[in-house]
Amino acid sequence: MRAWTSVEVPRLDLDPADEVRVHDTSTATVAVSRPSGTARMYVCGITPYDATHIGHAATYIAFDLLNRAWRDAGHRVHYVQNVTDVDDPLLERATATGMDWEELAERETELFREDMTALRVLAPDEYVGAVESIPLDVELIRRLQDRGHVYDVDGDLYFDVHSDPRFGAVSRLDEQQMVAIFPERGGDPDRPGKKHPLDCLLWQAERPGEPAWETDLGRGRPGWHIECSSIALRYLGGGFDVQGGGSDLAFPHHEMSAAHAQAAFDDLTFARAYVHAGMVAYDGEKMSKSKGNLVLVSRLRETGTDPMAIRLAILGHHYRSDWEWTDDDLRGAETRLAAWRAAADGASHDRARRLADDVRAALAEDLDAPRALAAVDAWAAGEPGRPAGDGSGAALVRALLDARLGVLL
């Protein structure tokens, strides 16, 4: 699948930045992410049955900050993202709207590409659809079958989650908590014939009126979790640096994806760290397609809102925090952006260097964007604005804010 085109990230004429520290859900600690050579990151992508909302944008901007932090520390980055372009919510929306499901998926994926481009989110190196990953899924399921980790329920194939002795380590939830959450997040704990309520679907046999593919497993389509296991293993290998996504993916999605991979291969650690972004609310509830309480990036852009203001509104909240979008967020971001732009041309070299130190230090500490923004605010308030004979630090300030915050002045 085609990704979008990345903007060029400016190279800063400075020593490499410090290694970034990030919060790992599986250990509940903030620790240095110290990639060995190329930094490897997998971030779970969208199910394209509706347009990109602010909650989506917040997640992908969070991991864009990490991508940029690694680069500024001197690492190459190998970034992979999936698109769940066949799944129940997509098929249900297609039926409700009378659209062909493939046309709906492509339309919304293209809109997502446009939104990410406008927000200056760096594109993944591999952007892989669930449909195109089916051969990888089948291969991994076959391997799990050979190891005795798969069983049949009325023609559907299920994974025995306790085949991985580390099951539960990603989300740090006990089984009672998992069983309570599972049905809210796509699980089927009460299905008759399952050996355990938490066992998850690997392969769904063909249903009337639904898409299916002919494979060695019979006609059908993959479950949700296996696609990310197989794509990550194929393009990144085991032990990659960060598995990322929204906090609602820690369980079941990241827990299950890791378990599939770790049960399939001896002595494999799926990811070294699991990093999760907080949830964004609107009108008092988590912003979600199912609730319909969406603030869409594309609609904001259509009304003439500067995408850099949207990005700044999101960066005003720490990536791990849960927060609520308001119109004041956007108005404040527009004011902030105007102040930064007014100050940029008059930047002095010494203050630009000090600003670079402050911004880099903030982002090295668990991607603390609000602290970084406060440092830029203080710098902008102190710059006199285009003084005669000055402006020696303008290029550095512009490059810094682009390279580290993704904000184009």
C-alpha positions in Angstrom: 0.0 0.0 0.0 1.2 3.5 -0.8 2.0 5.8 2.1 2.1 9.6 1.9 5.3 11.6 1.0 7.4 12.7 4.0 8.6 16.2 4.4 12.3 16.7 4.6 13.5 16.9 8.2 16.1 19.7 8.6 19.5 18.6 10.0 20.5 20.7 13.0 24.0 22.1 13.0 24.4 20.9 16.6 25.9 17.9 18.4 23.5 14.9 18.5 20.7 15.2 21.0 20.5 13.1 24.1 18.8 9.7 23.9 15.1 10.0 24.5 13.4 8.5 27.6 9.9 7.1 27.1 7.3 5.4 29.2 6.9 1.7 28.7 3.5 0.3 29.6 4.8 -3.2 30.2 7.2 -2.0 33.0 5.3 1.1 34.1 8.6 3.0 34.0 10.2 5.8 32.0 13.5 4.5 30.6 16.0 5.4 28.0 15.2 4.1 24.5 18.7 3.2 23.3 18.3 1.6 19.8 21.2 -0.6 18.6 21.8 0.8 15.2 18.6 1.6 13.4 15.6 2.5 15.6 12.7 0.2 14.8 9.1 1.3 15.4 5.7 -0.2 14.7 2.6 1.9 15.2 -0.9 0.5 14.7 -2.8 2.3 12.0 -6.4 3.2 11.3 -9.4 1.1 10.4 -10.5 3.3 7.5 -14.3 3.6 7.8 -14.4 7.3 8.6 -12.1 10.4 8.5 -9.1 11.2 10.7 -10.2 12.7 14.0 -8.2 14.6 16.5 -7.7 11.5 18.6 -6.1 9.8 15.7 -3.9 12.8 14.9 -2.8 13.0 18.6 -1.6 9.4 18.4 0.4 9.8 15.2 1.9 13.1 16.2 3.0 11.5 19.5 5.0 8.8 17.6 6.2 11.4 15.1 7.8 13.2 18.0 9.6 9.9 18.9 10.7 9.4 15.3 12.1 12.9 15.2 13.8 12.5 18.6 15.6 9.4 17.5 16.7 11.1 14.3 18.1 14.1 16.2 20.0 11.7 18.4 21.7 10.3 15.3 19.7 7.2 14.6 18.3 6.0 11.4 14.6 5.0 11.9 12.7 2.1 10.3 9.0 2.9 10.8 6.2 0.5 9.9 2.4 1.2 10.1 -0.6 -1.0 9.1 -4.0 -0.2 7.8 -6.8 -2.5 8.8 -8.6 -2.3 5.5 -10.9 -5.2 6.1 -12.6 -5.7 9.5 -16.1 -5.7 10.9 -16.5 -2.0 11.6 -15.5 -1.2 8.0 -17.9 -3.8 6.5 -20.7 -2.5 8.8 -20.2 1.1 7.7 -20.1 0.1 4.0 -23.4 -1.8 4.4 -25.0 1.1 6.2 -23.9 3.7 3.6 -24.4 1.4 0.6 -20.8 1.8 -0.5 -18.5 -0.9 -1.7 -16.2 -1.7 1.2 -13.0 -1.5 -0.8 -14.0 2.0 -2.2 -14.8 3.2 1.4 -11.5 1.9 2.7 -9.5 3.6 -0.1 -11.4 6.9 0.2 -10.8 7.2 3.9 -7.2 5.9 3.6 -6.5 8.6 1.1 -8.0 11.3 3.3 -5.8 10.0 6.2 -2.8 10.4 3.9 -3.8 14.0 3.1 -4.3 14.8 6.8 -0.9 13.3 7.8 0.8 15.2 5.0 -0.8 18.5 6.2 0.2 17.9 9.8 3.8 17.1 8.7 3.7 13.6 10.2 6.7 11.6 8.8 5.5 8.7 6.7 6.2 5.1 7.5 8.8 3.2 5.5 6.3 0.4 5.0 2.6 1.1 5.0 0.9 -2.3 4.9 -2.8 -3.1 4.4 -4.5 -6.0 6.2 -5.6 -7.4 2.9 -2.1 -7.5 1.4 -0.8 -9.1 4.7 -3.0 -12.1 4.4 -0.3 -14.4 3.1 1.9 -13.4 6.0 -1.0 -14.0 8.4 -1.6 -17.5 7.0 2.1 -18.4 7.3 2.2 -17.3 11.0 -1.1 -19.1 11.8 0.3 -22.2 10.2 3.3 -22.0 12.4 1.1 -21.6 15.5 -0.9 -24.6 14.4 2.2 -26.7 14.1 3.1 -25.8 17.7 -0.4 -26.8 19.0 -1.5 -23.3 19.9 -4.6 -23.1 17.6 -8.0 -24.8 17.8 -11.2 -24.9 15.8 -14.6 -23.5 16.8 -17.2 -24.1 14.2 -14.7 -23.6 11.4 -13.1 -20.5 12.9 -9.5 -20.7 14.3 -8.7 -19.5 17.8 -5.4 -18.8 19.6 -4.8 -20.3 23.0 -3.5 -17.1 24.7 -1.9 -19.1 27.5 0.5 -20.6 24.9 2.6 -17.6 25.6 3.7 -17.7 29.3 4.2 -13.9 29.2 0.6 -13.2 28.3 -0.6 -10.3 30.4 2.8 -8.6 30.7 2.1 -5.9 28.1 -1.0 -4.4 29.7 -0.2 -5.5 33.3 -3.9 -6.4 33.7 -5.1 -9.5 35.5 -7.5 -11.9 33.9 -10.6 -10.6 35.6 -9.8 -7.1 34.3 -9.1 -8.5 30.8 -12.4 -10.4 30.7 -14.3 -7.3 31.6 -12.6 -5.1 28.9 -12.5 -7.8 26.2 -16.1 -7.5 24.8 -15.8 -3.7 24.7 -12.8 -3.9 22.4 -13.8 -6.5 19.9 -13.5 -9.7 21.9 -16.0 -12.5 22.3 -15.4 -14.0 25.7 -18.8 -15.7 25.8 -18.6 -17.6 22.5 -19.6 -21.3 23.0 -16.8 -23.7 22.2 -13.9 -21.5 23.3 -11.5 -23.1 25.8 -10.9 -19.8 27.6 -12.9 -16.5 27.5 -9.7 -14.6 26.4 -8.7 -16.8 23.5 -8.9 -14.7 20.4 -9.9 -15.2 16.8 -7.0 -15.9 14.3 -9.0 -16.8 11.2 -12.7 -16.3 10.5 -14.3 -18.7 8.0 -16.2 -17.2 5.2 -19.5 -15.6 6.1 -22.4 -15.0 3.5 -22.1 -11.6 1.9 -18.6 -10.9 3.4 -15.2 -10.8 1.7 -13.1 -13.9 1.9 -9.9 -15.2 0.4 -8.9 -18.7 -0.7 -5.9 -19.9 1.4 -4.4 -23.0 2.9 -6.7 -22.3 5.9 -9.8 -22.4 3.8 -11.8 -19.4 2.5 -12.0 -16.6 5.1 -10.2 -13.6 6.5 -7.8 -12.9 9.3 -8.7 -11.7 12.8 -7.6 -8.3 13.9 -4.5 -9.0 16.1 -2.6 -11.4 13.8 -2.1 -8.8 11.1 0.1 -6.6 13.3 2.1 -9.7 14.5 2.8 -10.9 11.0 3.5 -7.4 9.5 5.9 -6.4 12.3 7.8 -9.7 12.2 8.1 -9.5 8.4 9.3 -5.9 8.2 11.0 -5.3 11.5 11.8 -8.7 13.0 11.6 -9.5 16.7 12.8 -7.3 19.5 12.1 -4.1 17.7 12.4 -0.9 19.8 8.8 0.4 20.2 5.3 -0.9 19.6 3.0 2.1 19.7 -0.6 3.1 19.6 -3.4 4.6 21.6 -3.8 3.4 25.2 -6.9 1.5 24.3 -4.7 -0.9 22.3 -2.6 -2.1 25.2 -5.3 -4.7 25.7 -6.4 -6.6 23.8 -4.6 -5.7 20.6 -0.9 -5.3 21.7 -1.2 -8.0 24.3 -2.6 -10.5 21.7 -0.2 -9.4 18.9 2.8 -10.0 21.2 1.5 -13.3 22.3 1.0 -14.6 18.8 4.6 -13.8 17.9 6.1 -15.0 21.1 4.2 -18.3 21.0 5.3 -18.9 17.4 9.1 -18.4 18.0 11.3 -19.6 20.8 13.0 -17.0 22.9 11.4 -14.1 21.0 10.6 -10.8 22.6 8.1 -9.1 20.2 8.9 -5.5 21.2 11.4 -4.0 23.7 8.9 -1.3 24.8 5.2 -0.6 24.5 4.4 3.1 24.3 0.9 4.4 24.4 -0.8 7.7 23.8 -3.7 9.0 25.8 -7.3 9.3 24.8 -8.9 12.5 23.5 -12.4 13.3 24.6 -15.0 15.7 23.2 -18.2 16.8 24.8 -17.3 14.7 27.9 -16.7 11.4 26.1 -13.8 9.7 24.5 -13.7 10.8 20.8 -14.5 7.8 18.7 -16.2 6.9 15.4 -18.7 4.6 17.1 -19.9 7.5 19.3 -19.9 10.0 16.5 -18.4 12.8 18.6 -15.7 13.6 16.2 -13.6 16.7 15.5 -12.2 15.9 12.0 -8.8 17.1 10.9 -10.1 17.4 7.3 -13.1 19.6 8.3 -10.8 21.9 10.3 -8.6 22.2 7.2 -11.6 22.9 5.0 -12.6 25.8 7.1 -9.1 27.4 6.6 -7.5 26.3 9.9 -3.7 26.3 9.6 -2.6 22.6 10.1 0.3 23.9 12.1 -2.2 25.4 14.6 -3.9 22.0 14.8 -0.6 20.3 15.5 0.3 22.9 18.1 -3.1 22.4 19.8 -2.3 18.7 20.1 1.3 19.3 21.3 -0.1 21.5 24.1 -1.0 18.2 25.9 1.5 15.6 27.0 1.1 12.6 24.7 0.3 10.2 27.6 -2.4 12.3 29.1 -6.1 11.9 28.5 -7.6 15.3 27.6 -10.6 17.0 26.1 -10.5 19.0 22.8 -12.1 22.4 23.1 -12.3 25.4 20.8 -10.0 27.2 23.2 -7.2 24.7 22.4 -7.3 25.8 18.8 -7.6 29.5 19.5 -4.7 29.3 21.9 -2.6 27.4 19.3 -3.4 30.0 16.6 -2.2 32.8 19.0 0.9 30.9 19.9 1.8 30.2 16.2 1.4 33.8 15.3 3.7 34.9 18.2 6.3 32.4 17.2 6.2 33.5 13.6 6.5 37.1 14.5 9.6 36.4 16.7 11.4 34.0 14.4 13.1 36.5 12.0 14.6 38.5 14.8 16.1 35.5 16.6 19.6 36.0 18.0 22.1 33.3 17.7 22.9 32.9 21.4 19.2 32.7 22.4 18.5 30.3 19.5 21.2 28.0 20.8 19.8 28.2 24.4 16.3 27.5 23.0 17.6 24.4 21.2 19.0 23.1 24.5 15.7 23.7 26.3 13.5 22.1 23.6 15.8 19.1 23.2 15.9 18.5 27.0 12.2 18.7 27.3 11.5 16.2 24.4 14.2 13.9 25.7 12.2 13.5 28.9 9.3 11.3 27.8 8.5 13.6 24.8 7.4 16.5 27.1 6.0 18.7 24.3 4.1 21.1 26.7 7.4 21.9 28.4 9.1 22.4 25.0 6.2 24.7 23.9 6.6 26.7 27.1 10.3 27.1 26.3 9.5 28.5 22.9 6.9 30.8 24.3 9.4 32.2 26.7 11.9 32.7 23.9 9.3 34.4 21.7 8.2 36.7 24.4 11.8 37.8 24.9 12.7 38.4 21.3 12.3 42.0 20.2 11.2 41.0 16.7 13.3 41.8 13.7 15.9 44.2 15.3 18.2 45.9 12.9 21.3 43.9 12.2 20.1 40.8 14.1 18.3 37.6 13.0 21.5 35.5 13.2 19.6 32.7 14.9 16.5 32.7 12.6 17.5 29.8 10.5 18.3 27.7 13.6 15.0 28.4 15.3 13.0 27.5 12.2 15.0 24.3 11.7 14.7 23.4 15.3 10.9 23.8 15.5 10.5 21.9 12.2 13.0 19.1 13.1 11.8 18.5 16.6 8.2 19.6 16.9 7.2 19.3 13.2 6.0 22.9 13.2 6.8 24.9 10.1 7.0 28.7 10.8 
